[in-house]
Amino acid sequence: MRNVLITGGSGGLGIELVKAHLDEGFRVYSLDISASEIIADLQKMDDRLHSMQCDISSTESVQKAIAQVSKEVDSLERIFNNAGICRREDLVNLDQTNLDFAKIMFDINAVGALRIVKYAMPLLKAGSIIINTSSEAGSISDCPIHVQYAYCMSKTAMNMGARLMNNELKEKGIRTFCIHPGRMKTSMGGPDSEIYPSETAESLMRLFENICDLPQELIYMDYKGEPFNW
């Protein structure tokens, strides 16, 4: 059976990724600080779904969750580093920005993905892929805004982490990607956003089923496979 690990599986895009992978026959490990009612209900209906508590900002919590996964499977075809935070109160200029919160956002959005991969490394084999939910906000060259300092910087840091992982792991046949998921209608994106998370999930499933069609140099892109500038 094909295995996938999805962080942030209890909300927004995470839930849709869980559903889409179950539909495609995967065994799914959904990691989040707490399980949503939707995930809890899905787990009751499908024994291929395993919901686990995990705080990606805590090394101890990540180690514990990955150790449990490792007891049940010996490989992961996919890791979706989807967990992250974004705050509307950060939509302000620098003079109003709470810089003390930046380290918390950085620890979750950037370092959290590295924690997951570090401890899941023994489960990654040739052909495994790591997908990080990044953002257009992580692009330095195409940045047009003047707010959200911590969020944008954390996504840029996530992108660099992914690039480093790809440099390290590509010789083993393991590829790493950063995905801008689109401006989704979620609690983070808001009702005025462009697409539903189910549309992003469906597009990502198609994209990564045809991974051989993606150029080796392509790492940072949108959910349709269109390249983004670093």
Phi and psi in degrees as a GROMACS rama.xvg file:
@    title "Ramachandran Plot"
@    xaxis  label "Phi"
@    yaxis  label "Psi"
@TYPE xy
-77.5822  139.197  ARG-2
-120.993  138.954  ASN-3
-136.532  142.943  VAL-4
-114.258  129.192  LEU-5
-127.18  117.175  ILE-6
-88.3229  155.158  THR-7
65.2261  33.5135  GLY-8
-75.994  -5.27269  GLY-9
-98.6298  3.89169  SER-10
-148.717  152.805  GLY-11
51.6376  -123.104  GLY-12
-61.8124  -35.0991  LEU-13
-56.3751  -46.3034  GLY-14
-60.6841  -42.589  ILE-15
-68.3557  -34.0516  GLU-16
-67.0515  -39.947  LEU-17
-59.2582  -50.2118  VAL-18
-60.1247  -45.5712  LYS-19
-64.1033  -39.1547  ALA-20
-72.0355  -35.4563  HIS-21
-62.456  -41.4028  LEU-22
-61.9228  -29.3375  ASP-23
-92.3326  7.14629  GLU-24
90.0647  12.0782  GLY-25
-78.3568  151.954  PHE-26
-84.8659  127.508  ARG-27
-116.548  128.173  VAL-28
-107.625  110.395  TYR-29
-102.188  116.443  SER-30
-109.417  133.264  LEU-31
-161.772  165.253  ASP-32
-61.4667  -38.001  ILE-33
-150.684  147.428  SER-34
-80.6103  136.515  ALA-35
-76.8508  164.86  SER-36
-61.7768  -35.1842  GLU-37
-63.1873  -45.6773  ILE-38
-66.122  -41.257  ILE-39
-60.6377  -41.838  ALA-40
-68.2806  -41.3006  ASP-41
-62.0664  -37.9482  LEU-42
-65.8742  -33.5709  GLN-43
-66.9007  -30.4104  LYS-44
-91.264  -18.5976  MET-45
-141.321  112.821  ASP-46
-75.9642  0.0052165  ASP-47
-82.9155  -10.0464  ARG-48
-96.2185  125.441  LEU-49
-121.202  109.345  HIS-50
-94.0852  128.732  SER-51
-132.613  141.338  MET-52
-76.4047  131.921  GLN-53
-159.801  128.791  CYS-54
-104.919  108.877  ASP-55
-71.2283  -7.58597  ILE-56
-86.3428  -3.23771  SER-57
-115.157  118.779  SER-58
-60.8459  -41.5912  THR-59
-60.9687  -43.7869  GLU-60
-65.1969  -42.2625  SER-61
-65.1166  -45.2057  VAL-62
-57.3471  -44.0979  GLN-63
-63.6056  -44.9499  LYS-64
-66.4053  -45.5725  ALA-65
-66.7546  -35.0022  ILE-66
-60.9182  -38.8783  ALA-67
-67.8334  -42.0996  GLN-68
-59.7224  -42.3765  VAL-69
-65.192  -24.4647  SER-70
-71.6415  -22.042  LYS-71
-105.143  -28.5908  GLU-72
-137.221  157.401  VAL-73
-108.181  2.49714  ASP-74
-158.585  153.998  SER-75
-124.315  126.118  LEU-76
-75.7881  -34.3279  GLU-77
-140.941  142.925  ARG-78
-120.983  123.83  ILE-79
-105.659  105.167  PHE-80
-83.0214  85.3916  ASN-81
-104.268  -19.2176  ASN-82
-65.4871  141.829  ALA-83
-179.065  171.33  GLY-84
-132.07  149.909  ILE-85
-148.638  135.136  CYS-86
-120.74  134.27  ARG-87
-67.3728  -26.5637  ARG-88
-69.4126  -8.56225  GLU-89
-90.7215  2.42273  ASP-90
-81.5963  57.3474  LEU-91
-138.597  165.143  VAL-92
-73.0289  170.793  ASN-93
-58.2357  -37.8856  LEU-94
-66.4579  -15.7975  ASP-95
-110.684  1.55362  GLN-96
-77.0228  133.049  THR-97
-83.5314  92.4353  ASN-98
-70.7267  -21.8378  LEU-99
-66.491  -24.1754  ASP-100
-81.4891  -14.2682  PHE-101
-59.316  -39.0248  ALA-102
-66.6864  -30.7326  LYS-103
-69.8919  -45.0704  ILE-104
-64.0325  -41.4198  MET-105
-62.06  -42.8739  PHE-106
-63.313  -35.3046  ASP-107
-83.6981  -54.1183  ILE-108
-71.9029  -33.4433  ASN-109
-104.778  -55.1906  ALA-110
-75.3103  -28.5818  VAL-111
-56.2169  -42.9591  GLY-112
-63.4567  -37.7751  ALA-113
-67.0666  -37.7499  LEU-114
-59.5875  -46.1707  ARG-115
-58.9345  -50.6988  ILE-116
-66.7471  -39.3649  VAL-117
-54.6435  -47.9012  LYS-118
-86.5575  -17.091  TYR-119
-92.267  -0.176433  ALA-120
-51.6643  -42.2634  MET-121
-63.1534  -17.0141  PRO-122
-92.0346  -5.87358  LEU-123
-92.2261  129.409  LEU-124
-123.635  173.433  LYS-125
-56.2838  127.678  ALA-126
99.9411  -13.6124  GLY-127
-69.2104  152.555  SER-128
-132.483  147.85  ILE-129
-116.625  122.05  ILE-130
-117.874  118.653  ILE-131
-102.486  126.03  ASN-132
-76.5562  98.7766  THR-133
-98.043  -140.287  SER-134
-168.714  157.052  SER-135
-62.1833  -22.68  GLU-136
-66.4969  -14.5455  ALA-137
-84.4018  -7.07189  GLY-138
-78.8836  125.164  SER-139
-78.4116  -46.2206  ILE-140
-69.5393  -27.3123  SER-141
-109.386  21.1852  ASP-142
-76.7632  117.942  CYS-143
-105.729  -4.96813  PRO-144
-101.247  172.122  ILE-145
-133.775  21.8705  HIS-146
-133.045  -178.574  VAL-147
58.7607  49.4659  GLN-148
-54.7141  -53.0978  TYR-149
-65.397  -43.6174  ALA-150
-64.2493  -49.8681  TYR-151
-61.5126  -44.6184  CYS-152
-63.8681  -36.9116  MET-153
-67.9112  -35.4747  SER-154
-74.272  -33.5003  LYS-155
-64.0329  -40.9284  THR-156
-65.1226  -38.9866  ALA-157
-59.0636  -43.1122  MET-158
-61.0692  -42.1831  ASN-159
-64.693  -41.2127  MET-160
-59.6897  -40.3846  GLY-161
-66.3829  -39.9261  ALA-162
-63.3143  -42.6167  ARG-163
-63.6613  -43.0951  LEU-164
-61.672  -41.3605  MET-165
-63.8189  -41.0716  ASN-166
-60.5672  -38.1581  ASN-167
-75.8627  -39.5716  GLU-168
-99.0478  -14.6896  LEU-169
-62.5741  -29.5201  LYS-170
-67.8473  -18.493  GLU-171
-92.7658  3.21499  LYS-172
82.0911  19.5613  GLY-173
-110.097  124.653  ILE-174
-107.626  150.369  ARG-175
-124.798  139.06  THR-176
-133.237  152.062  PHE-177
-117.421  125.925  CYS-178
-118.253  126.627  ILE-179
-83.9924  115.292  HIS-180
-81.2107  2.0617  PRO-181
89.118  164.703  GLY-182
-85.8873  97.1305  ARG-183
-92.8079  153.272  MET-184
-81.1318  78.6904  LYS-185
-128.975  179.585  THR-186
-62.26  -27.9531  SER-187
-80.8276  -44.183  MET-188
-80.1067  -30.5954  GLY-189
89.0524  163.107  GLY-190
-68.5317  -19.0197  PRO-191
-89.2049  6.53823  ASP-192
-71.6744  173.593  SER-193
-87.4128  -38.284  GLU-194
-134.418  164.478  ILE-195
-89.7647  148.183  TYR-196
-59.0613  -27.5632  PRO-197
-63.3576  -34.0393  SER-198
-67.0902  -41.3886  GLU-199
-63.5656  -45.7197  THR-200
-60.4087  -44.3235  ALA-201
-62.3688  -40.9839  GLU-202
-66.2039  -41.145  SER-203
-66.1271  -36.2874  LEU-204
-62.6823  -43.0797  MET-205
-65.6796  -42.1512  ARG-206
-60.8222  -45.5993  LEU-207
-88.7389  -9.42719  PHE-208
-73.4566  -22.2158  GLU-209
-114.044  44.816  ASN-210
-62.8011  -28.0727  ILE-211
-64.0034  -19.6806  CYS-212
-82.0631  -10.1823  ASP-213
-88.5291  125.65  LEU-214
-56.8726  145.209  PRO-215
-58.9806  -31.7377  GLN-216
-81.0805  -7.11875  GLU-217
-82.9085  117.33  LEU-218
-124.919  -47.2812  ILE-219
-104.026  117.89  TYR-220
-158.013  172.917  MET-221
-89.5343  -179.985  ASP-222
-69.7869  -8.07653  TYR-223
-100.089  -2.24781  LYS-224
93.2903  9.88776  GLY-225
-82.149  128.536  GLU-226
-62.0985  145.869  PRO-227
-111.37  150.75  PHE-228
-83.1637  136.502  ASN-229
